[in-house]
Amino acid sequence: MLCQYGATMLPADPFIKAHTGQYPVKWMCQKLQVSRASYYRWLNPCEELSEAQALRMRRTELVHTEFEASDQVAGAGQLVDLLRNNQNMQIPKSTVLSIMKDLGIQAKRMSAFKTTTVRDHQARTAHIKNHMVDKLGRRDFRSCRPGAKLVGDITYLLTGEGWLYLATVIDLYSRQIVGWSMDENMQTLKHSDVQDPLSVLEN
């Protein structure tokens, strides 16, 4: 929490003052998410702030407000946009980073990893011809004509409604995507589309 303008006193401020001899002020401010500027303003209420100090304090409060409103997932770049759109305040990214460092805050990183490749050790693949290997057994991803060599892959997208899986087919002659398909179920997508590239090309 941050110290507000006026006579409002936050519980964190007297706590910091009482423990100044035991812990560094900077460390306590970071742990309690209180800006040092706000703390020192509370500590010296009669001290007139310079224009630069007042601006820094105002920016600090706005950064903290937008950071909390984002559920602590907004990084510096996103906060710059949020401050411009929601607060009509243009703050350089470097300043936002500096304020975040002073506050001891950083964006939460959500895990967005899902396993999409599972090896089937029971699968019989000896009869499958690898058309990416030349006569000498070397891998060759060049193609001299359209449709001669196709490669495919599955990726995943995290949406507001869950995971969405995307299968693509690329023609190595043009290096362009010649077909794609999407599905909410990776297994359905893998068996119906990826193993049969023509079904993707029909899209």
C-alpha positions as CSV (number, residue, x, y, z in Angstrom):
1,M,0.0,0.0,0.0
2,L,1.1,3.6,-0.7
3,C,0.9,6.7,1.4
4,Q,-1.9,8.9,0.2
5,Y,-1.9,12.7,-0.1
6,G,-3.3,14.5,3.0
7,A,-3.2,13.5,6.6
8,T,-4.0,9.8,6.0
9,M,-1.3,7.6,7.7
10,L,-0.8,4.1,6.7
11,P,0.1,1.3,9.2
12,A,3.3,0.5,7.2
13,D,4.8,3.9,7.8
14,P,5.0,3.8,11.7
15,F,6.2,0.2,11.4
16,I,9.1,1.2,9.2
17,K,10.0,4.1,11.5
18,A,9.9,1.8,14.6
19,H,12.2,-0.7,13.0
20,T,14.6,1.7,11.1
21,G,17.4,0.7,13.5
22,Q,17.0,-3.0,12.8
23,Y,16.4,-3.1,9.1
24,P,17.3,-0.9,6.1
25,V,14.5,1.5,5.1
26,K,14.8,0.5,1.4
27,W,14.4,-3.2,2.2
28,M,11.3,-2.6,4.4
29,C,9.7,-0.4,1.8
30,Q,10.2,-3.1,-0.8
31,K,8.8,-5.8,1.4
32,L,5.8,-3.7,2.5
33,Q,5.3,-2.4,-1.1
34,V,5.6,1.2,0.1
35,S,7.5,3.8,-2.0
36,R,10.4,5.4,-0.1
37,A,9.3,8.8,-1.4
38,S,5.9,8.3,0.3
39,Y,7.5,7.1,3.5
40,Y,9.8,10.1,3.7
41,R,6.9,12.4,3.0
42,W,5.0,10.9,5.9
43,L,8.1,11.1,8.0
44,N,8.6,14.8,7.2
45,P,5.1,16.2,6.6
46,C,6.2,19.8,6.8
47,E,9.0,19.4,4.3
48,E,7.9,20.9,1.0
49,L,8.5,18.6,-1.9
50,S,10.2,19.8,-5.0
51,E,8.4,19.6,-8.3
52,A,10.4,16.6,-9.3
53,Q,9.7,14.8,-6.0
54,A,6.0,15.5,-6.3
55,L,5.9,14.2,-9.9
56,R,7.8,11.0,-8.8
57,M,5.4,10.4,-6.0
58,R,2.4,10.9,-8.2
59,R,3.8,8.5,-10.8
60,T,4.7,6.0,-8.1
61,E,1.1,5.9,-6.9
62,L,-0.3,5.5,-10.4
63,V,2.1,2.7,-11.3
64,H,1.2,0.8,-8.1
65,T,-2.5,1.4,-8.7
66,E,-2.4,0.0,-12.3
67,F,-0.1,-2.9,-11.2
68,E,-2.6,-4.0,-8.6
69,A,-5.5,-3.6,-10.9
70,S,-3.8,-6.0,-13.4
71,D,-3.7,-8.6,-10.6
72,Q,0.1,-8.1,-10.5
73,V,0.7,-9.6,-14.0
74,A,1.4,-6.4,-15.9
75,G,5.1,-5.8,-16.8
76,A,6.7,-2.4,-17.4
77,G,5.7,-2.2,-21.0
78,Q,2.1,-3.1,-20.3
79,L,2.0,-0.6,-17.4
80,V,3.1,2.2,-19.8
81,D,0.1,1.4,-22.0
82,L,-2.2,1.1,-19.0
83,L,-1.1,4.4,-17.6
84,R,-1.5,6.2,-20.9
85,N,-5.0,4.7,-21.5
86,N,-6.4,4.7,-18.0
87,Q,-4.7,7.6,-16.3
88,N,-3.8,9.8,-19.2
89,M,-0.3,9.8,-18.0
90,Q,2.7,9.3,-20.3
91,I,5.6,7.7,-18.3
92,P,8.7,6.4,-20.0
93,K,9.3,2.7,-19.6
94,S,12.7,3.3,-17.9
95,T,10.9,5.3,-15.3
96,V,8.3,2.6,-14.7
97,L,11.1,0.1,-14.3
98,S,12.8,2.3,-11.8
99,I,9.6,2.8,-9.8
100,M,8.9,-1.0,-9.9
101,K,12.4,-1.6,-8.5
102,D,11.8,0.9,-5.7
103,L,8.6,-0.8,-4.8
104,G,10.1,-4.2,-5.0
105,I,7.4,-5.5,-7.4
106,Q,7.6,-7.5,-10.6
107,A,5.0,-9.1,-12.9
108,K,3.8,-12.6,-12.1
109,R,4.7,-15.0,-14.9
110,M,2.0,-17.5,-15.7
111,S,3.1,-20.9,-16.9
112,A,2.1,-21.4,-20.5
113,F,3.7,-24.7,-21.3
114,K,1.9,-27.8,-22.4
115,T,3.4,-31.0,-23.7
116,T,2.3,-31.5,-27.3
117,T,4.8,-34.3,-28.4
118,V,4.5,-37.7,-26.8
119,R,6.6,-40.5,-28.2
120,D,4.7,-43.8,-28.8
121,H,7.3,-46.5,-28.3
122,Q,4.8,-49.1,-29.5
123,A,4.3,-47.4,-32.9
124,R,5.6,-49.3,-35.9
125,T,7.3,-46.8,-38.2
126,A,9.8,-48.9,-40.2
127,H,7.5,-48.9,-43.2
128,I,7.2,-45.1,-43.3
129,K,9.5,-43.5,-45.9
130,N,11.3,-40.4,-44.8
131,H,11.0,-38.1,-47.8
132,M,13.3,-35.5,-46.0
133,V,16.3,-37.8,-46.4
134,D,18.3,-38.0,-49.7
135,K,19.8,-41.1,-51.2
136,L,22.9,-40.8,-49.0
137,G,20.8,-40.7,-45.8
138,R,21.3,-36.9,-45.3
139,R,18.5,-34.7,-44.3
140,D,17.4,-32.4,-47.1
141,F,14.7,-29.8,-46.6
142,R,15.0,-28.4,-50.1
143,S,12.3,-28.9,-52.7
144,C,12.4,-28.4,-56.4
145,R,8.7,-28.3,-57.0
146,P,5.5,-27.4,-55.2
147,G,3.8,-30.1,-53.1
148,A,6.8,-32.4,-53.2
149,K,7.8,-32.0,-49.6
150,L,5.5,-30.9,-46.8
151,V,6.2,-30.5,-43.1
152,G,3.7,-30.1,-40.3
153,D,3.6,-29.1,-36.7
154,I,1.2,-28.5,-33.8
155,T,1.4,-25.5,-31.6
156,Y,-0.9,-24.3,-28.9
157,L,-2.5,-21.0,-28.0
158,L,-3.8,-19.9,-24.6
159,T,-7.1,-18.1,-25.0
160,G,-9.6,-16.8,-22.5
161,E,-11.6,-20.0,-22.9
162,G,-8.8,-22.4,-22.6
163,W,-6.2,-24.1,-24.9
164,L,-6.6,-24.0,-28.7
165,Y,-4.4,-26.2,-30.8
166,L,-3.2,-25.2,-34.2
167,A,-1.9,-27.6,-36.8
168,T,-0.1,-26.3,-39.9
169,V,1.4,-27.7,-43.1
170,I,4.2,-25.9,-44.8
171,D,5.3,-26.5,-48.4
172,L,9.2,-26.5,-48.4
173,Y,9.2,-25.3,-52.0
174,S,7.6,-21.9,-51.3
175,R,8.2,-22.0,-47.5
176,Q,4.6,-20.9,-47.1
177,I,1.7,-22.4,-45.0
178,V,-0.5,-24.3,-47.4
179,G,-3.0,-25.6,-44.9
180,W,-4.0,-25.3,-41.3
181,S,-6.6,-26.6,-38.9
182,M,-7.6,-25.8,-35.3
183,D,-9.3,-27.9,-32.6
184,E,-9.9,-27.7,-28.8
185,N,-8.6,-31.3,-28.5
186,M,-5.0,-32.0,-29.3
187,Q,-5.6,-35.7,-29.7
188,T,-8.5,-35.2,-32.2
189,L,-6.4,-32.7,-34.1
190,K,-3.3,-34.9,-34.2
191,H,-5.0,-38.0,-35.5
192,S,-7.4,-36.5,-38.0
193,D,-5.3,-33.7,-39.4
194,V,-1.6,-34.0,-38.8
195,Q,-1.2,-37.7,-39.8
196,D,-3.2,-36.9,-42.9
197,P,-1.8,-33.6,-44.4
198,L,-4.3,-33.6,-47.2
199,S,-7.1,-33.1,-44.7
200,V,-5.4,-29.9,-43.6
201,L,-4.8,-28.8,-47.2
202,E,-8.5,-29.1,-47.8
203,N,-8.9,-26.2,-45.4
